[in-house]
Amino acid sequence: MISFLGEYESTVDAKGRFLLPAGFKKQLPQDAAAQFVINRGFEKCLTLYPLQSWNPIFETISQLNDFDPKVREFRRYFLNGATQVELDSAGRLLLPKNLIEHASLDKDIVLVSAMNKIEIWDKNKYKEFFDSFTSESFSILANEVMNPKLNN
């Protein structure tokens, strides 16, 4: 199972490419190909899945009931824009233009570990996200999420 730790800054060049930080490359399994699926995130960011992390998710989505309108709606939204990408010889990934627009990515980006995937944020939007979150609100959220008594 792939898992990532860390937060790294990078830049997007004029062609929409960015260098995958060495810190994340080192965390990829040796046998993992340099192939990924990039997709819209749940917030205004992008999500970069190593193919090994994407395949089980895609398999689960493929087995959902086509006759359920909520399933069809979910599939359309979740898979909309999903694109397979791979590292070039210089270790860069190409961001599709429609996904750059979705996440409002500018030149400076932040890549953030999200368990078995990596989130890609515009640097300013990422800073705004955390600036709007107080330590008290984080404490309350942590208690709600991590306290098993509250989840029952």
N, C-alpha and C positions, 0 to 999 in steps of 0.2 A: 504494500500500500504506500502510495506516495503521500508525503506530508511536507509542507513548507513552513519555514520560520523566517521572519525578517521583513524589512521594509527598505526599499532601495529607490533612489531617484535615477531617472534616465531622461533622455531627450528624444523627441520625435524629429526626424529630419524632413526636408522638403518633400520627399517621396512617400512619407508616412511610415518610415521604418524606425525601429528603436532597437537598441542593443539589450538583449536579455542579460541582466546582471549576473556576474560570475557567482555571486552568493547563491542565486537560485539554480544556476547550472550545476553547481556542485551537489545540490540536494536531489537532483534527478537520478534515478537508478541507472547503473551502468548499462543495463540492457534496454533502457528506454530510448526509443528513436526520438529524434529532435522534431517530432510532430505534435501539434497542438490543435485544439479547437478554440477559437475565440468567439465570444458571444456577448450580448448585452447582459449587464448585471442587473440585480434587482433595484439598485439605486442608479444614479447617473454615473456609472462606471462601466468598465468592460471586465469580463471574466475570462481568464486564460486557463484552459484545462489541458494538462498533458493528456494525450490520447488514452492512456491507461485509466485516467480518472473519468474521462468523458464517456467511454464505451459502456460502462455499467449504467450510467444515467440514461443514455440513449436507449439501451436495451429495456430499461424499466418503462420509459415513455412509449416505446414501441408496442409494449404489451397492454397499454391502457385501452379501454373500451371506446372504439370509434363512434359508437352510437350515442355516446354521452356528449351533449353540446359543450359542457364545461371542459371535457378532455380536449375536444377540438380547439376550443378557445385557448386553453393553456398551451397546447402544442404550437399553435400559430405564434403566440407571443414569445414563448420560450425559445423556439427554434428559429424565429425570425432573425436573420442576420448571422446565424451560426456559420462559421467559415473555418475550414481546415487550413492551417498555416504551418510552415516549417522553417526552421532556422536556415539562413543562407550560409555561405562559406565564411562570412565575417561574424556569424553569431547574432544576426539581426532577424527580427520578425516584421513582416509587413502588415500594417493595420489597414483593413478595408475602409474606404472613405466614408461609407454609410455608418460604420461603427465609430469612427472618429467624430462624426457629427453628433451621433447619439450621446456620446459621453462628453461632448464639448471639449475635446482634448486640444490643448495648445502645444507649444513646444516642450514645456517642462511637465513631466509626468512622475507619478509615484507608483511603484509596484509593491503590493502589500500581500503578505501571506494570508490565505483564507483556507486553512486546513489542506485539502488536496488540490487546491487551485490557487490562482493568483489574481487579485483584483488590480485593475489598471485605472488610475484616477488622474484627472487633471490636477496638477500640484496645488493650484489655488482653491479648487473645489474641495480637495481633501483637507486642506487647512481649515476652510470654512466649516466643514463637517465637524471637526474636532473642536474648533473654537466655540461652536454652539452647544457643546456637550459639557456640562459641569461635572466635577468629581462627585458631587452629591447625586446627580441623576445617574451617573455610572454605577454608583454604589447601589442605588435602588434597582436598577436594571440587573445588575449582577445577582442580587438577592432573589429577584423574581425568576431569573433563568436558572440559576445554580442551586436553589433551595428546593429539594425534592418534595417537601411538605406543601409548598405553594403550588406545585405542578399537579397535584392529585385532585 
